[in-house]
Amino acid sequence: MKNRFNQHTFQAWMRNFKGVCKQLIVPFSIFQAIRTFLFPSTLDVLLLAIFIGLALAFHYEWL
């Protein structure tokens, strides 16, 4: 049986942390995209992919 997490049962600090991450992921992604276009490296591309994945996860409420 698959248990799903109820967002309302999280502790207060967890909800606050998630809210801060939601607000900061887009500016970090934009900064990382600019950095990747100017100075491309494997680490930059990987980090940009992770940031885009997190932004999509927050947008579609997968997390």
CHARMM-style PDB file with segment names, atoms N, HN, CA, C and O in Angstrom:
ATOM      1  N   MET     1       0.839  -1.172   0.000  1.00  0.00      PROA
ATOM      2  CA  MET     1       0.000   0.000   0.000  1.00  0.00      PROA
ATOM      3  C   MET     1       0.885   1.235   0.000  1.00  0.00      PROA
ATOM      4  O   MET     1       1.816   1.337   0.798  1.00  0.00      PROA
ATOM      5  N   LYS     2       0.599   2.160  -0.882  1.00  0.00      PROA
ATOM      6  HN  LYS     2      -0.158   2.077  -1.531  1.00  0.00      PROA
ATOM      7  CA  LYS     2       1.430   3.342  -1.046  1.00  0.00      PROA
ATOM      8  C   LYS     2       0.898   4.488  -0.185  1.00  0.00      PROA
ATOM      9  O   LYS     2      -0.242   4.923  -0.349  1.00  0.00      PROA
ATOM     10  N   ASN     3       1.729   4.966   0.724  1.00  0.00      PROA
ATOM     11  HN  ASN     3       2.655   4.612   0.857  1.00  0.00      PROA
ATOM     12  CA  ASN     3       1.339   6.093   1.563  1.00  0.00      PROA
ATOM     13  C   ASN     3       1.820   7.384   0.927  1.00  0.00      PROA
ATOM     14  O   ASN     3       2.970   7.476   0.497  1.00  0.00      PROA
ATOM     15  N   ARG     4       0.963   8.365   0.865  1.00  0.00      PROA
ATOM     16  HN  ARG     4       0.029   8.291   1.214  1.00  0.00      PROA
ATOM     17  CA  ARG     4       1.332   9.676   0.349  1.00  0.00      PROA
ATOM     18  C   ARG     4       1.481  10.619   1.531  1.00  0.00      PROA
ATOM     19  O   ARG     4       0.774  10.514   2.534  1.00  0.00      PROA
ATOM     20  N   PHE     5       2.428  11.549   1.382  1.00  0.00      PROA
ATOM     21  HN  PHE     5       3.002  11.634   0.568  1.00  0.00      PROA
ATOM     22  CA  PHE     5       2.638  12.518   2.437  1.00  0.00      PROA
ATOM     23  C   PHE     5       1.555  13.580   2.374  1.00  0.00      PROA
ATOM     24  O   PHE     5       1.243  14.102   1.304  1.00  0.00      PROA
ATOM     25  N   ASN     6       0.994  13.889   3.511  1.00  0.00      PROA
ATOM     26  HN  ASN     6       1.248  13.465   4.380  1.00  0.00      PROA
ATOM     27  CA  ASN     6       0.028  14.973   3.599  1.00  0.00      PROA
ATOM     28  C   ASN     6       0.794  16.241   3.919  1.00  0.00      PROA
ATOM     29  O   ASN     6       1.532  16.294   4.903  1.00  0.00      PROA
ATOM     30  N   GLN     7       0.624  17.258   3.099  1.00  0.00      PROA
ATOM     31  HN  GLN     7       0.025  17.215   2.299  1.00  0.00      PROA
ATOM     32  CA  GLN     7       1.384  18.490   3.251  1.00  0.00      PROA
ATOM     33  C   GLN     7       1.059  19.187   4.567  1.00  0.00      PROA
ATOM     34  O   GLN     7       1.896  19.919   5.095  1.00  0.00      PROA
ATOM     35  N   HSD     8      -0.114  18.979   5.095  1.00  0.00      PROA
ATOM     36  HN  HSD     8      -0.794  18.384   4.666  1.00  0.00      PROA
ATOM     37  CA  HSD     8      -0.526  19.658   6.306  1.00  0.00      PROA
ATOM     38  C   HSD     8       0.009  18.991   7.572  1.00  0.00      PROA
ATOM     39  O   HSD     8      -0.126  19.553   8.659  1.00  0.00      PROA
ATOM     40  N   THR     9       0.611  17.808   7.456  1.00  0.00      PROA
ATOM     41  HN  THR     9       0.720  17.352   6.573  1.00  0.00      PROA
ATOM     42  CA  THR     9       1.151  17.140   8.633  1.00  0.00      PROA
ATOM     43  C   THR     9       2.632  17.437   8.828  1.00  0.00      PROA
ATOM     44  O   THR     9       3.221  16.983   9.808  1.00  0.00      PROA
ATOM     45  N   PHE    10       3.251  18.192   7.913  1.00  0.00      PROA
ATOM     46  HN  PHE    10       2.772  18.561   7.117  1.00  0.00      PROA
ATOM     47  CA  PHE    10       4.648  18.563   8.083  1.00  0.00      PROA
ATOM     48  C   PHE    10       4.799  19.497   9.278  1.00  0.00      PROA
ATOM     49  O   PHE    10       3.869  20.211   9.654  1.00  0.00      PROA
ATOM     50  N   GLN    11       5.977  19.475   9.855  1.00  0.00      PROA
ATOM     51  HN  GLN    11       6.732  18.895   9.549  1.00  0.00      PROA
ATOM     52  CA  GLN    11       6.250  20.401  10.933  1.00  0.00      PROA
ATOM     53  C   GLN    11       6.390  21.810  10.358  1.00  0.00      PROA
ATOM     54  O   GLN    11       6.584  21.978   9.154  1.00  0.00      PROA
ATOM     55  N   ALA    12       6.291  22.802  11.207  1.00  0.00      PROA
ATOM     56  HN  ALA    12       6.133  22.666  12.185  1.00  0.00      PROA
ATOM     57  CA  ALA    12       6.310  24.200  10.755  1.00  0.00      PROA
ATOM     58  C   ALA    12       7.623  24.548  10.062  1.00  0.00      PROA
ATOM     59  O   ALA    12       7.609  25.246   9.048  1.00  0.00      PROA
ATOM     60  N   TRP    13       8.758  24.079  10.585  1.00  0.00      PROA
ATOM     61  HN  TRP    13       8.769  23.512  11.408  1.00  0.00      PROA
ATOM     62  CA  TRP    13      10.033  24.434   9.966  1.00  0.00      PROA
ATOM     63  C   TRP    13      10.175  23.796   8.595  1.00  0.00      PROA
ATOM     64  O   TRP    13      10.839  24.355   7.722  1.00  0.00      PROA
ATOM     65  N   MET    14       9.562  22.633   8.391  1.00  0.00      PROA
ATOM     66  HN  MET    14       9.023  22.179   9.100  1.00  0.00      PROA
ATOM     67  CA  MET    14       9.623  21.969   7.092  1.00  0.00      PROA
ATOM     68  C   MET    14       8.802  22.741   6.057  1.00  0.00      PROA
ATOM     69  O   MET    14       9.231  22.886   4.912  1.00  0.00      PROA
ATOM     70  N   ARG    15       7.637  23.232   6.447  1.00  0.00      PROA
ATOM     71  HN  ARG    15       7.288  23.114   7.377  1.00  0.00      PROA
ATOM     72  CA  ARG    15       6.823  24.044   5.540  1.00  0.00      PROA
ATOM     73  C   ARG    15       7.535  25.340   5.200  1.00  0.00      PROA
ATOM     74  O   ARG    15       7.496  25.785   4.053  1.00  0.00      PROA
ATOM     75  N   ASN    16       8.189  25.958   6.187  1.00  0.00      PROA
ATOM     76  HN  ASN    16       8.220  25.597   7.119  1.00  0.00      PROA
ATOM     77  CA  ASN    16       8.932  27.193   5.944  1.00  0.00      PROA
ATOM     78  C   ASN    16      10.098  26.949   4.995  1.00  0.00      PROA
ATOM     79  O   ASN    16      10.335  27.749   4.090  1.00  0.00      PROA
ATOM     80  N   PHE    17      10.823  25.861   5.191  1.00  0.00      PROA
ATOM     81  HN  PHE    17      10.630  25.211   5.927  1.00  0.00      PROA
ATOM     82  CA  PHE    17      11.956  25.532   4.333  1.00  0.00      PROA
ATOM     83  C   PHE    17      11.498  25.293   2.902  1.00  0.00      PROA
ATOM     84  O   PHE    17      12.149  25.737   1.956  1.00  0.00      PROA
ATOM     85  N   LYS    18      10.388  24.598   2.744  1.00  0.00      PROA
ATOM     86  HN  LYS    18       9.859  24.238   3.512  1.00  0.00      PROA
ATOM     87  CA  LYS    18       9.848  24.338   1.409  1.00  0.00      PROA
ATOM     88  C   LYS    18       9.423  25.642   0.737  1.00  0.00      PROA
ATOM     89  O   LYS    18       9.640  25.816  -0.462  1.00  0.00      PROA
ATOM     90  N   GLY    19       8.829  26.547   1.484  1.00  0.00      PROA
ATOM     91  HN  GLY    19       8.653  26.406   2.458  1.00  0.00      PROA
ATOM     92  CA  GLY    19       8.430  27.842   0.944  1.00  0.00      PROA
ATOM     93  C   GLY    19       9.618  28.682   0.505  1.00  0.00      PROA
ATOM     94  O   GLY    19       9.567  29.343  -0.532  1.00  0.00      PROA
ATOM     95  N   VAL    20      10.680  28.656   1.288  1.00  0.00      PROA
ATOM     96  HN  VAL    20      10.721  28.118   2.131  1.00  0.00      PROA
ATOM     97  CA  VAL    20      11.898  29.391   0.928  1.00  0.00      PROA
ATOM     98  C   VAL    20      12.517  28.798  -0.332  1.00  0.00      PROA
ATOM     99  O   VAL    20      12.966  29.536  -1.209  1.00  0.00      PROA
ATOM    100  N   CYS    21      12.543  27.477  -0.428  1.00  0.00      PROA
ATOM    101  HN  CYS    21      12.178  26.878   0.285  1.00  0.00      PROA
ATOM    102  CA  CYS    21      13.082  26.828  -1.630  1.00  0.00      PROA
ATOM    103  C   CYS    21      12.264  27.177  -2.865  1.00  0.00      PROA
ATOM    104  O   CYS    21      12.825  27.388  -3.941  1.00  0.00      PROA
ATOM    105  N   LYS    22      10.939  27.241  -2.720  1.00  0.00      PROA
ATOM    106  HN  LYS    22      10.484  27.070  -1.846  1.00  0.00      PROA
ATOM    107  CA  LYS    22      10.075  27.614  -3.844  1.00  0.00      PROA
ATOM    108  C   LYS    22      10.389  29.022  -4.336  1.00  0.00      PROA
ATOM    109  O   LYS    22      10.368  29.278  -5.540  1.00  0.00      PROA
ATOM    110  N   GLN    23      10.676  29.926  -3.422  1.00  0.00      PROA
ATOM    111  HN  GLN    23      10.692  29.718  -2.444  1.00  0.00      PROA
ATOM    112  CA  GLN    23      10.950  31.304  -3.795  1.00  0.00      PROA
ATOM    113  C   GLN    23      12.335  31.471  -4.409  1.00  0.00      PROA
ATOM    114  O   GLN    23      12.520  32.325  -5.276  1.00  0.00      PROA
ATOM    115  N   LEU    24      13.303  30.683  -3.983  1.00  0.00      PROA
ATOM    116  HN  LEU    24      13.154  29.989  -3.278  1.00  0.00      PROA
ATOM    117  CA  LEU    24      14.682  30.890  -4.418  1.00  0.00      PROA
ATOM    118  C   LEU    24      15.102  30.052  -5.620  1.00  0.00      PROA
ATOM    119  O   LEU    24      16.150  30.327  -6.206  1.00  0.00      PROA
ATOM    120  N   ILE    25      14.332  29.046  -6.009  1.00  0.00      PROA
ATOM    121  HN  ILE    25      13.481  28.823  -5.533  1.00  0.00      PROA
ATOM    122  CA  ILE    25      14.776  28.151  -7.064  1.00  0.00      PROA
ATOM    123  C   ILE    25      14.819  28.851  -8.419  1.00  0.00      PROA
ATOM    124  O   ILE    25      15.710  28.570  -9.220  1.00  0.00      PROA
ATOM    125  N   VAL    26      13.884  29.750  -8.696  1.00  0.00      PROA
ATOM    126  HN  VAL    26      13.159  29.978  -8.045  1.00  0.00      PROA
ATOM    127  CA  VAL    26      13.872  30.441  -9.994  1.00  0.00      PROA
ATOM    128  C   VAL    26      15.061  31.403 -10.128  1.00  0.00      PROA
ATOM    129  O   VAL    26      15.731  31.363 -11.160  1.00  0.00      PROA
ATOM    130  N   PRO    27      15.361  32.268  -9.142  1.00  0.00      PROA
ATOM    131  CA  PRO    27      16.556  33.107  -9.285  1.00  0.00      PROA
ATOM    132  C   PRO    27      17.851  32.304  -9.392  1.00  0.00      PROA
ATOM    133  O   PRO    27      18.741  32.666 -10.161  1.00  0.00      PROA
ATOM    134  N   PHE    28      17.963  31.215  -8.628  1.00  0.00      PROA
ATOM    135  HN  PHE    28      17.240  30.920  -8.003  1.00  0.00      PROA
ATOM    136  CA  PHE    28      19.153  30.369  -8.739  1.00  0.00      PROA
ATOM    137  C   PHE    28      19.255  29.749 -10.126  1.00  0.00      PROA
ATOM    138  O   PHE    28      20.347  29.651 -10.687  1.00  0.00      PROA
ATOM    139  N   SER    29      18.123  29.330 -10.680  1.00  0.00      PROA
ATOM    140  HN  SER    29      17.236  29.409 -10.225  1.00  0.00      PROA
ATOM    141  CA  SER    29      18.123  28.728 -12.020  1.00  0.00      PROA
ATOM    142  C   SER    29      18.533  29.740 -13.077  1.00  0.00      PROA
ATOM    143  O   SER    29      19.307  29.417 -13.978  1.00  0.00      PROA
ATOM    144  N   ILE    30      18.022  30.963 -12.974  1.00  0.00      PROA
ATOM    145  HN  ILE    30      17.394  31.225 -12.242  1.00  0.00      PROA
ATOM    146  CA  ILE    30      18.384  31.999 -13.941  1.00  0.00      PROA
ATOM    147  C   ILE    30      19.869  32.322 -13.849  1.00  0.00      PROA
ATOM    148  O   ILE    30      20.546  32.428 -14.871  1.00  0.00      PROA
ATOM    149  N   PHE    31      20.377  32.481 -12.634  1.00  0.00      PROA
ATOM    150  HN  PHE    31      19.826  32.395 -11.804  1.00  0.00      PROA
ATOM    151  CA  PHE    31      21.808  32.747 -12.454  1.00  0.00      PROA
ATOM    152  C   PHE    31      22.649  31.611 -13.006  1.00  0.00      PROA
ATOM    153  O   PHE    31      23.658  31.847 -13.671  1.00  0.00      PROA
ATOM    154  N   GLN    32      22.243  30.389 -12.736  1.00  0.00      PROA
ATOM    155  HN  GLN    32      21.423  30.197 -12.196  1.00  0.00      PROA
ATOM    156  CA  GLN    32      22.999  29.233 -13.205  1.00  0.00      PROA
ATOM    157  C   GLN    32      22.940  29.120 -14.722  1.00  0.00      PROA
ATOM    158  O   GLN    32      23.920  28.706 -15.342  1.00  0.00      PROA
ATOM    159  N   ALA    33      21.818  29.477 -15.332  1.00  0.00      PROA
ATOM    160  HN  ALA    33      21.022  29.813 -14.829  1.00  0.00      PROA
ATOM    161  CA  ALA    33      21.709  29.441 -16.793  1.00  0.00      PROA
ATOM    162  C   ALA    33      22.652  30.454 -17.430  1.00  0.00      PROA
ATOM    163  O   ALA    33      23.325  30.145 -18.413  1.00  0.00      PROA
ATOM    164  N   ILE    34      22.702  31.658 -16.876  1.00  0.00      PROA
ATOM    165  HN  ILE    34      22.155  31.909 -16.077  1.00  0.00      PROA
ATOM    166  CA  ILE    34      23.631  32.674 -17.391  1.00  0.00      PROA
ATOM    167  C   ILE    34      25.067  32.209 -17.230  1.00  0.00      PROA
ATOM    168  O   ILE    34      25.881  32.358 -18.141  1.00  0.00      PROA
ATOM    169  N   ARG    35      25.374  31.649 -16.074  1.00  0.00      PROA
ATOM    170  HN  ARG    35      24.713  31.529 -15.334  1.00  0.00      PROA
ATOM    171  CA  ARG    35      26.738  31.159 -15.834  1.00  0.00      PROA
ATOM    172  C   ARG    35      27.088  30.013 -16.779  1.00  0.00      PROA
ATOM    173  O   ARG    35      28.222  29.922 -17.248  1.00  0.00      PROA
ATOM    174  N   THR    36      26.124  29.142 -17.060  1.00  0.00      PROA
ATOM    175  HN  THR    36      25.202  29.217 -16.679  1.00  0.00      PROA
ATOM    176  CA  THR    36      26.365  28.011 -17.950  1.00  0.00      PROA
ATOM    177  C   THR    36      26.598  28.482 -19.383  1.00  0.00      PROA
ATOM    178  O   THR    36      27.439  27.924 -20.087  1.00  0.00      PROA
ATOM    179  N   PHE    37      25.860  29.508 -19.821  1.00  0.00      PROA
ATOM    180  HN  PHE    37      25.177  29.962 -19.249  1.00  0.00      PROA
ATOM    181  CA  PHE    37      26.062  30.020 -21.173  1.00  0.00      PROA
ATOM    182  C   PHE    37      27.394  30.736 -21.322  1.00  0.00      PROA
ATOM    183  O   PHE    37      28.001  30.703 -22.393  1.00  0.00      PROA
ATOM    184  N   LEU    38      27.854  31.385 -20.255  1.00  0.00      PROA
ATOM    185  HN  LEU    38      27.361  31.412 -19.386  1.00  0.00      PROA
ATOM    186  CA  LEU    38      29.123  32.113 -20.334  1.00  0.00      PROA
ATOM    187  C   LEU    38      30.332  31.202 -20.147  1.00  0.00      PROA
ATOM    188  O   LEU    38      31.297  31.292 -20.906  1.00  0.00      PROA
ATOM    189  N   PHE    39      30.290  30.346 -19.168  1.00  0.00      PROA
ATOM    190  HN  PHE    39      29.506  30.272 -18.551  1.00  0.00      PROA
ATOM    191  CA  PHE    39      31.416  29.461 -18.833  1.00  0.00      PROA
ATOM    192  C   PHE    39      30.921  28.018 -18.709  1.00  0.00      PROA
ATOM    193  O   PHE    39      30.795  27.511 -17.594  1.00  0.00      PROA
ATOM    194  N   PRO    40      30.645  27.360 -19.812  1.00  0.00      PROA
ATOM    195  CA  PRO    40      30.084  26.006 -19.709  1.00  0.00      PROA
ATOM    196  C   PRO    40      31.102  24.989 -19.184  1.00  0.00      PROA
ATOM    197  O   PRO    40      32.256  24.951 -19.612  1.00  0.00      PROA
ATOM    198  N   SER    41      30.644  24.191 -18.270  1.00  0.00      PROA
ATOM    199  HN  SER    41      29.706  24.222 -17.922  1.00  0.00      PROA
ATOM    200  CA  SER    41      31.418  23.053 -17.773  1.00  0.00      PROA
ATOM    201  C   SER    41      30.420  21.956 -17.417  1.00  0.00      PROA
ATOM    202  O   SER    41      29.211  22.186 -17.369  1.00  0.00      PROA
ATOM    203  N   THR    42      30.935  20.791 -17.175  1.00  0.00      PROA
ATOM    204  HN  THR    42      31.916  20.604 -17.214  1.00  0.00      PROA
ATOM    205  CA  THR    42      30.075  19.656 -16.854  1.00  0.00      PROA
ATOM    206  C   THR    42      29.300  19.902 -15.562  1.00  0.00      PROA
ATOM    207  O   THR    42      28.111  19.593 -15.477  1.00  0.00      PROA
ATOM    208  N   LEU    43      29.968  20.451 -14.570  1.00  0.00      PROA
ATOM    209  HN  LEU    43      30.934  20.702 -14.639  1.00  0.00      PROA
ATOM    210  CA  LEU    43      29.322  20.724 -13.291  1.00  0.00      PROA
ATOM    211  C   LEU    43      28.210  21.762 -13.453  1.00  0.00      PROA
ATOM    212  O   LEU    43      27.139  21.617 -12.864  1.00  0.00      PROA
ATOM    213  N   ASP    44      28.454  22.797 -14.243  1.00  0.00      PROA
ATOM    214  HN  ASP    44      29.323  22.914 -14.722  1.00  0.00      PROA
ATOM    215  CA  ASP    44      27.432  23.822 -14.450  1.00  0.00      PROA
ATOM    216  C   ASP    44      26.202  23.258 -15.140  1.00  0.00      PROA
ATOM    217  O   ASP    44      25.078  23.578 -14.755  1.00  0.00      PROA
ATOM    218  N   VAL    45      26.394  22.432 -16.144  1.00  0.00      PROA
ATOM    219  HN  VAL    45      27.308  22.172 -16.457  1.00  0.00      PROA
ATOM    220  CA  VAL    45      25.261  21.847 -16.863  1.00  0.00      PROA
ATOM    221  C   VAL    45      24.486  20.912 -15.937  1.00  0.00      PROA
ATOM    222  O   VAL    45      23.255  20.914 -15.948  1.00  0.00      PROA
ATOM    223  N   LEU    46      25.184  20.123 -15.146  1.00  0.00      PROA
ATOM    224  HN  LEU    46      26.183  20.121 -15.137  1.00  0.00      PROA
ATOM    225  CA  LEU    46      24.529  19.214 -14.205  1.00  0.00      PROA
ATOM    226  C   LEU    46      23.741  19.989 -13.153  1.00  0.00      PROA
ATOM    227  O   LEU    46      22.607  19.631 -12.835  1.00  0.00      PROA
ATOM    228  N   LEU    47      24.333  21.042 -12.618  1.00  0.00      PROA
ATOM    229  HN  LEU    47      25.254  21.334 -12.876  1.00  0.00      PROA
ATOM    230  CA  LEU    47      23.660  21.854 -11.618  1.00  0.00      PROA
ATOM    231  C   LEU    47      22.438  22.558 -12.199  1.00  0.00      PROA
ATOM    232  O   LEU    47      21.414  22.677 -11.526  1.00  0.00      PROA
ATOM    233  N   LEU    48      22.536  23.027 -13.448  1.00  0.00      PROA
ATOM    234  HN  LEU    48      23.368  22.930 -13.995  1.00  0.00      PROA
ATOM    235  CA  LEU    48      21.387  23.649 -14.101  1.00  0.00      PROA
ATOM    236  C   LEU    48      20.266  22.643 -14.308  1.00  0.00      PROA
ATOM    237  O   LEU    48      19.096  22.977 -14.119  1.00  0.00      PROA
ATOM    238  N   ALA    49      20.598  21.432 -14.688  1.00  0.00      PROA
ATOM    239  HN  ALA    49      21.548  21.160 -14.842  1.00  0.00      PROA
ATOM    240  CA  ALA    49      19.579  20.393 -14.863  1.00  0.00      PROA
ATOM    241  C   ALA    49      18.889  20.078 -13.541  1.00  0.00      PROA
ATOM    242  O   ALA    49      17.675  19.873 -13.516  1.00  0.00      PROA
ATOM    243  N   ILE    50      19.634  20.035 -12.454  1.00  0.00      PROA
ATOM    244  HN  ILE    50      20.620  20.201 -12.475  1.00  0.00      PROA
ATOM    245  CA  ILE    50      19.048  19.781 -11.131  1.00  0.00      PROA
ATOM    246  C   ILE    50      18.121  20.924 -10.738  1.00  0.00      PROA
ATOM    247  O   ILE    50      17.023  20.684 -10.235  1.00  0.00      PROA
ATOM    248  N   PHE    51      18.552  22.165 -10.960  1.00  0.00      PROA
ATOM    249  HN  PHE    51      19.444  22.359 -11.368  1.00  0.00      PROA
ATOM    250  CA  PHE    51      17.718  23.319 -10.619  1.00  0.00      PROA
ATOM    251  C   PHE    51      16.441  23.344 -11.445  1.00  0.00      PROA
ATOM    252  O   PHE    51      15.371  23.644 -10.917  1.00  0.00      PROA
ATOM    253  N   ILE    52      16.536  23.033 -12.731  1.00  0.00      PROA
ATOM    254  HN  ILE    52      17.406  22.789 -13.161  1.00  0.00      PROA
ATOM    255  CA  ILE    52      15.341  23.008 -13.577  1.00  0.00      PROA
ATOM    256  C   ILE    52      14.404  21.891 -13.123  1.00  0.00      PROA
ATOM    257  O   ILE    52      13.187  22.073 -13.090  1.00  0.00      PROA
ATOM    258  N   GLY    53      14.964  20.748 -12.779  1.00  0.00      PROA
ATOM    259  HN  GLY    53      15.952  20.600 -12.806  1.00  0.00      PROA
ATOM    260  CA  GLY    53      14.141  19.646 -12.270  1.00  0.00      PROA
ATOM    261  C   GLY    53      13.434  20.011 -10.972  1.00  0.00      PROA
ATOM    262  O   GLY    53      12.259  19.690 -10.792  1.00  0.00      PROA
ATOM    263  N   LEU    54      14.141  20.679 -10.071  1.00  0.00      PROA
ATOM    264  HN  LEU    54      15.095  20.940 -10.217  1.00  0.00      PROA
ATOM    265  CA  LEU    54      13.514  21.116  -8.821  1.00  0.00      PROA
ATOM    266  C   LEU    54      12.437  22.162  -9.066  1.00  0.00      PROA
ATOM    267  O   LEU    54      11.389  22.138  -8.422  1.00  0.00      PROA
ATOM    268  N   ALA    55      12.691  23.084  -9.995  1.00  0.00      PROA
ATOM    269  HN  ALA    55      13.543  23.103 -10.518  1.00  0.00      PROA
ATOM    270  CA  ALA    55      11.695  24.106 -10.311  1.00  0.00      PROA
ATOM    271  C   ALA    55      10.430  23.461 -10.875  1.00  0.00      PROA
ATOM    272  O   ALA    55       9.319  23.847 -10.510  1.00  0.00      PROA
ATOM    273  N   LEU    56      10.593  22.488 -11.758  1.00  0.00      PROA
ATOM    274  HN  LEU    56      11.495  22.175 -12.055  1.00  0.00      PROA
ATOM    275  CA  LEU    56       9.432  21.782 -12.299  1.00  0.00      PROA
ATOM    276  C   LEU    56       8.706  20.995 -11.212  1.00  0.00      PROA
ATOM    277  O   LEU    56       7.476  20.954 -11.188  1.00  0.00      PROA
ATOM    278  N   ALA    57       9.457  20.377 -10.324  1.00  0.00      PROA
ATOM    279  HN  ALA    57      10.456  20.410 -10.344  1.00  0.00      PROA
ATOM    280  CA  ALA    57       8.845  19.611  -9.236  1.00  0.00      PROA
ATOM    281  C   ALA    57       8.033  20.517  -8.311  1.00  0.00      PROA
ATOM    282  O   ALA    57       6.945  20.139  -7.877  1.00  0.00      PROA
ATOM    283  N   PHE    58       8.550  21.703  -8.007  1.00  0.00      PROA
ATOM    284  HN  PHE    58       9.434  22.010  -8.359  1.00  0.00      PROA
ATOM    285  CA  PHE    58       7.792  22.629  -7.174  1.00  0.00      PROA
ATOM    286  C   PHE    58       6.579  23.178  -7.919  1.00  0.00      PROA
ATOM    287  O   PHE    58       5.511  23.347  -7.330  1.00  0.00      PROA
ATOM    288  N   HSD    59       6.740  23.454  -9.207  1.00  0.00      PROA
ATOM    289  HN  HSD    59       7.607  23.317  -9.686  1.00  0.00      PROA
ATOM    290  CA  HSD    59       5.634  24.013  -9.989  1.00  0.00      PROA
ATOM    291  C   HSD    59       4.479  23.030 -10.120  1.00  0.00      PROA
ATOM    292  O   HSD    59       3.318  23.412  -9.974  1.00  0.00      PROA
ATOM    293  N   TYR    60       4.786  21.780 -10.393  1.00  0.00      PROA
ATOM    294  HN  TYR    60       5.729  21.469 -10.512  1.00  0.00      PROA
ATOM    295  CA  TYR    60       3.745  20.764 -10.548  1.00  0.00      PROA
ATOM    296  C   TYR    60       3.408  20.045  -9.249  1.00  0.00      PROA
ATOM    297  O   TYR    60       2.650  19.075  -9.252  1.00  0.00      PROA
ATOM    298  N   GLU    61       3.974  20.522  -8.129  1.00  0.00      PROA
ATOM    299  HN  GLU    61       4.590  21.310  -8.127  1.00  0.00      PROA
ATOM    300  CA  GLU    61       3.715  20.008  -6.784  1.00  0.00      PROA
ATOM    301  C   GLU    61       4.014  18.527  -6.650  1.00  0.00      PROA
ATOM    302  O   GLU    61       3.246  17.780  -6.044  1.00  0.00      PROA
ATOM    303  N   TRP    62       5.136  18.107  -7.221  1.00  0.00      PROA
ATOM    304  HN  TRP    62       5.760  18.714  -7.714  1.00  0.00      PROA
ATOM    305  CA  TRP    62       5.593  16.727  -7.062  1.00  0.00      PROA
ATOM    306  C   TRP    62       6.294  16.543  -5.713  1.00  0.00      PROA
ATOM    307  O   TRP    62       6.411  15.419  -5.225  1.00  0.00      PROA
ATOM    308  N   LEU    63       6.755  17.627  -5.116  1.00  0.00      PROA
ATOM    309  HN  LEU    63       6.660  18.541  -5.512  1.00  0.00      PROA
ATOM    310  CA  LEU    63       7.418  17.554  -3.816  1.00  0.00      PROA
ATOM    311  C   LEU    63       6.517  18.070  -2.728  1.00  0.00      PROA
ATOM    312  OT1 LEU    63       6.906  18.086  -1.560  1.00  0.00      PROA
TER     313      LEU     63
END
